[in-house]
């Protein structure tokens, strides 16, 4: 009798365990969504610490104390970001001063497209009588759109303020106290599992470091190639457009199309033939294909090991949760998850699926 009662108890336990995991995942997702500024700041700090750690270790070999080396690298990082931000800000101001010229062209293009759509609607209404009465014009909700953009701007401004304020300190503390943090993390786990955790952290460090260094080099190459292309085609603001287009180009798959938008917008005020736009799209797509399919695998190596389906799902999910920043962090987060799954016995099937 007791033997017949064993399976139901096992089923109930498994179902309860699964429900608890789903509930825990939902709570974590809600935390990621509502505490986006905090989580993004923490993740970016971890990535920057991994990125700068080799330089700090190099300074240590020259007998520079780790705290001093961490301070030097953080100050260099701040100086580079400030210089780049100042340069971009001045170019953006020039572009903003000339925005009425571009906005007028965009408005004309939008009116032309709207006219085509209305023509199609008229043809459809003639085919389906009884629905031909045109609906009254709907007032533009410019004020609502402006309010929405302002509210989104406040949210992004808060996140940006949080990142700028706390990130340098977090990166410095992570670099300066690396050994203490590493040792303290291992102490969180039982002695029997510390070797496994140590191997996981080392693999995670290598994967994220290789990815960051490799993709940074690829991004610089793409920005340089895009800027050179825009300069050859005599587009306005070739460097600014090249930076924006190059960064968009680094988004897997959809980046090949997103990279067209900045140049197309500026080209509308300069070009009158379709051939220029077709040539621009073809060359930018070629740059994207070469960078992400030939250059990136050589620089990043095979450590990331994520299949196309996993990358696409990660981009959709984290883009939905965090917007543009989610697209930036999607691959590092998924690569870290794959490493953890590879070193956890019960999660190894998930790791195999992610890298299949």
N, C-alpha and C positions, 0 to 999 in steps of 0.2 A: 504493500500500500504506500509506503514511504517513497519507494522507487518511482511510482507513478506520479507522485506529487512533485518530484524534483524538477522536471522540465518547465512547468508553469512558473515556478519560483525563479528559474533562470531567465525565462522570457520577461517576467515583470522587472527583474533587476536590469536587464539589458535595455528595455524600453525606458525605464526611469533614468538610466545612465545617459542614454541618447537624448532624452528630453532636457536633462541638466546641461549637456553640452550645447544644445541648440539655444537654451536660455542664456548661457554664458556668452556664446557668440553674439547673440542679439544685444546683450548689455555692452560688450566690447565695441560693437559697431556703433551703438548710440553714443558711447563715450568718444569714439573717434570723430563722429559727426559734430557733436555739440562742443567738444574741446579741440576743434581743429587747429586753432592757433597754437595751443600748447603742444599738441602731438607733433605738428609739422615743425615747430621750432626744435623740439627734441630730436626728431629724425634728421633734420638738416644738420644739427650740431654733431650728431654721431657720424654722419657721412663726411662732413668737413674734417672731423678729428681723424678719421681713417685716411682721408686724403693728405693731411698735413703730417701724419705720424712718420712717414719715411724721412722727411726733411728734418724733423726733430731728432730722429735716431742718427741721422748723418751728422748733425751738430754734436750729438753726444760722443761720437767717435773722435771728435776733435776736442774732447774734454770740456765741452760747454755744458754746464748743469742743465738738467732736463727742464727745470722751471724757467730758466733764462731762455733756453731754446724754444720752449712753447710760447713764451711771451714774444720773442722775436718773430716767429712765424705768424702769430695772430696779428701783430702790428703790420707785418708785410701784407697779409691778407686784407686787412682794413684799408691800408693805403692803396692797394690795387683796386679794390671795390670802389673806394671814393673817387679815384682818378677816372675809372671807367664810367662811374655814375655821372660825374661832372661832364665828361665828354658827351655822353649820351643825352644828358639834360640840355646842353647847349644846342645840339643838333635837333632835339625834339622841339625846343622853343622856336627854332627857325622853321621847322616843318609846321608847327602850330600857327605861326604867323601867315603862312601861305595856305592854310587849310581852306579858306573860302574858295580858292580856285579849284581845289580838288573836290570839295563838297558840291560845288555847282555841277561839275561833270558827273559825279555820282548821282546827283539828283536827276539830271537829264536821263541818265541810263535807267534809273529806277522808273521814271515816268514812261520811257519807251517800253520797258518790260510790262508795266501796268497796262499800257495801251494794248499790247499784244494779248494779255490775259483777258481784258474786257472784250476784245474782238472774238476770242474763242468762246467767251460766255454768251455773246450775242448769237453766235452760230448754234450753240447748244440750245439756247432758248427758242430758236426758230425750229429746231428739230423736235423739241418737246413742248408743244403749246400748252398753255395753262400755267406755265412757270416763267413766262416771258416777262412778266412785270418786274421791272428792276427794283431792287430793294433800295430804300432811301439811303443816301450817303451816310456813312458812319463817321462821326467826328473823330479826328485823329486824337489818339490818347498820348500826345506828346508829354503832357504834364505827368501822366502816370509813368511813362517810360523814364522820364527824368528822375522822378522820385525813386523808382526802382534802382536806377543806376547809382543814385546818391546813397541809398541804403546799402547796396552792394559795395560801394566805394568805402563806406564807413567800416564795414566788416573787414574788407581787405586792408584798409589802413590800420585797423587795430592789429591784425595779424602781422602786418609789416612792422609796426612799431614794436610789437612783442619780439619779433625775430631780431630786429636791429638792436634792441636793448639787451636781450638776454643771450643771444647766440654767441657773441665774442667771449663772454664769461664762461658759458658752458663749454665751448671748444677749448678754452685755456685750461679749465679745471680737468677736462677729460684727458688732455695731452699731458699736463703736469702730473696728474695723479693716476696715470695709466696703470702702473704696477699695482698700486693699492686697490684701484677699482677692479682690476683683473683678479687679484687675490680674493677680494671681498665677494666677487661674483661666484667664484668657485666654492667659497665657504657656505654659500646658500644651499648647496646640494650635498647629499650624503657622500661619504668617503668612497663608497663603491661605484658612484657614478661620476666622480670628478674627472677621471681620465676621459670618459666619453664627452663630458661637457667641455673640457679643455680642447679636445680635437674639434668639436663643433665650433667653438669660438675662433679657433685658428683658421678653420676652413672659411668661416663667415668673414673674417678679416681679409683673407686673401681674395675672396670673391668680390667683396665690395670695393676693396682697394684697386684691383685690376679693372673693375667696371668703371670706377670713377676716373681713374687716370686715362684709360683707353678712350672713354666717351668724351672726356675733355679735349683730348688731342683731335678726335674726329670732329667735334663741334668747331674747334678752331679752324680745321681744314675746310669744313663746309662753309663757314662764315667767310673765310678768305676767298674761296672759289666763287661764292655767290656775289660778294662785293665786287670782285674782278669782272664778273659777267655783267653786273649792272653798270659798272663804269664803262665797259666796252660799248654797251648799248646806250650810253649817254643818258641814263636815267637820273633824275634828281635824287639827292641824298643816297648815293650808292652804298656808303658804309653803314648808315643807319638802317637802310632797307636790307642790306646784306646780313646785319646782325639779327634783326627780327626774323627774316626769312630763314637764316641758318639755324636759329634756335627752334623754329617751328619744324624745320626739316628733320630735326633729331627725334621727333615723335614717331615711333614705328608706324609704318603703313599709311596712316592718314596724314602724316607729316609731308609726304610727297605732294599732296594736293594743297595742304594748308600753306606751304611755302610759296605758292603762287600768289596768294592774296595781296601781300604788301606791294609787290612789284606791279601786279595788275592794277591796283588802285592808283598808283602813281603813273603808270603807263597810259591810263585812260585820258589823262590831261595832255599827253604828248603824242600818242600814236593814233592813227586813223585806219590802219589796216589790220586785218586779222593775223597776217603772217608774223608780225612781231610777237603777238601773244602766244601763238602756237610755238614759235621758236623758243621763247622764254620758258614755256611749260615743258618742252622737250628737254632742254638743257638742264633745268632744275630737277626734273625727274631723273635724268641720267646721273646728276651729282648725288642725289639721294640713293639711287641703286648702288653706285660704286662705293659710297661711303659706308652704308649700312650692311652691304652684302659682301664686300671684298676687303675694305680697309678695317672696319670694326672687328671682324672675326680675328684678324691678325694681331690687332692691338689688345683686344679684350681677351682673346683666347677662347677656349671652350669651357671656362669655369662657370659662366652664367647658366648655360645648358637649360634654356627654356624653349619649349616648342611654340609655334605660331598661335595655336589656340589659347594656350595659357597666357601669352603676352596680350592677345586681343581682349580676353576676358578681364585681365588685370587692368588694362587701360580703361575699359568701359566701367568697371566697378570703382576704381579709385578716382577716375574722372568724375563719376557721379557723386562720390562722397566729398571730394575736396576741390573739384573744378580743375583749373589749369595746373595747380600744384600737385594734384593727384596724378596727372599725366607724367609729371617729372619724377615722382617717387614710385610710380607703379612697378617698374622693372626692378629697382633695388629691393623693394619690399617683397616682391614675389621671388626674387633670387634668394633672399634671406630665408624665406619660408621653405624653399626647396632644400637649402642646406640643412635646416633644422629637421625636415622630414627624412633626409638621407641618413641622419645620425640618430633617429628615433625608430626603434624596431617596429612599433605599431603603426607608424606613419610612412614607412618606406614605400607602400603602394602609391601614396599620394605623390611622393617625390619622384617615383618612376613615371607617373603620368605627366607631371609638370615637365620633365626632361625628355619625354618620349619623342 
